[in-house]
Amino acid sequence: MAAQVVAKYHAHTYVYTRNLMKDLKQKSYVLLAISGSPSELVGVFAKVYGFDDFVASEYVVDESGAYTGEVVESHHNKDQILKKLVQKHGLNYQDSVAIGDSRGDISLLAAAERAIAFNPDVNLLEAAKDNAWKIVVERKSIAYELEEQDGRYLLA
């Protein structure tokens, strides 16, 4: 099923993130994905987009191969998950880039040298403002960066 979803929707990505991934890969960055989505789906997307490794939610399967409905959440404490991936791949945080879209990504973004709040939810937007992180909003294939000026955020 995951392969069918990816086959149908793999081109439905945001221009900003697609270009960022391409640019980082050209600069020999290691791409890591940490997601609360199902690992079966994230794994296929990660392969299609050239991620080097990923961590995602695991769904428990019983002895007959059926899903039990139990989920092993892996999207909490993303900074700690990132730390393990950094150690696993012999990386460091120098020149690191992190991108996230929700409250669950705040610890991950705080761990990186360059944080990008992309289409952020209200909680991440507030954290991005407080931490002076880049804020990018993409709509209809146009990406807007928000810049703070005198306490207000303007489209750049």
N, C-alpha and C positions, 0 to 999 in steps of 0.2 A: 504494500500500500504506500509506504514512504517513497519508494522509487516512482510510483505513479504520480504522487503529489509533486515531487521535485521535477519530474518530466513536464508536468503541466505548468508549474508556476516558477521554475528556476529563472526565467527572464523577468519576472515581476519583482525586481529589486530596485532599491533607491539608487539613483545616479550617483549621489554623493558618496555613499558607502562603497558602491562598486568601484568607483574611481579611486577612492582611498585605498581599498584593498589592492588594486592593481599597482598603484604607486608604491605602497609598502613592500609588495612582493618584488618589484623591480629593484628596490633598495636592499633586498635580501633580509627583510624582517621575517621573523617566525610569526605566523598567524595562529592565534589561539582563540577558540570560541568557548564561552561559558554561558550556558543557557538553562532556563527552567523548562524548556520544551522537551518532548520525548527524545531520548537518545537515538531511537531508530530514525527519526526524521532529521535531527540535527546532524547525525553522522553522514547521511546522504548529502545534505546541503553542504557540509564541511568539505566533503570530497569534491563536489562539483565546483566549489569556489576556491579550492586550493588551500584550505586551512591545514596546518601541520598537525594539530591535535585539538581535541574538544572534550568538554565535560558537559553532560546534560542529565536530565531526570531519567531515572531508571524505573520502569514499570515491572512489578513483580509478576512472574509467570509461574504457574503451578506445574506439577509433574506431567500433566497432559499437554502443556504448551499453551494453555489458556491464560489470559490476563486475569489477575485476581481483583484488580481495582486498587490495590495497594501501590503507592508511589514512594520511591526513595528519593526525596527531594535533594537536589544537588545545587540549587541556585541560591541558597543562603550562604552568607559569609564568602562572597565571591573573591574577596581579597585573599582569603586563606586558600581557596581553590587555585587562584592564580599563583600564589607562592609555591604550591606543590608542583604546578606545571613549569614554573620558572626553574625550580630545582631539577625536575625530571629532564628538562632539555638543556641544562647547563647555561641558562640565560641570566641576564641581570635586568635591572629596571632603567639603565641608562638609555635615553632617547625613546623610552617606551611611550606607546600611544594606546589609549583605551577609549572605547566608544560605548555608550549605553543609552537606554531610553526610559528607564524607570527607577523607582526608589531602590529596588534590589541591586542596582548597579553602582550605587554611591560609593560603597567601600572599594569596589574595583577601580573606579575612576580616581579615587583618592590615592590609590597605590601607584598610579602611573605618573610619569613626568608631564605628559600632555593628555589632558582629559577633554573629551568632546561629548556634550549632552546633545544627542540627536533625537529630534522630535520628542523632547522630554515630557514626561507626565509632570503634574504640578509639584510633586515632591522633589523630583530631580531638578526641575527648573529652579526652585528655591535654593537647593544645594549648589547648583552651578553658579547662581548669582553670588552666593555667599563665598564661594571659593574662586571666583573669577575664571571659571572654566569656559571654554568656547561653547557657544550654544548655536546649533544649526537646526533649522526647520526646513524641511523639503516638502513641497506641495507641487503636484503636477509636473514632476521632473525638473523643478527649479529649486535650488538650495539657497536659503537665506541665512547669513550669519547675523546674529544679534550682537550689537555692541552697546556697552553701558556708557551713557553720557549723562552726567549730572543726575544720577540716580534713576534714569529711565533707560529702557532698552529699545534701541532703534534698529531697523533693518540696515545691514551694511551692504 
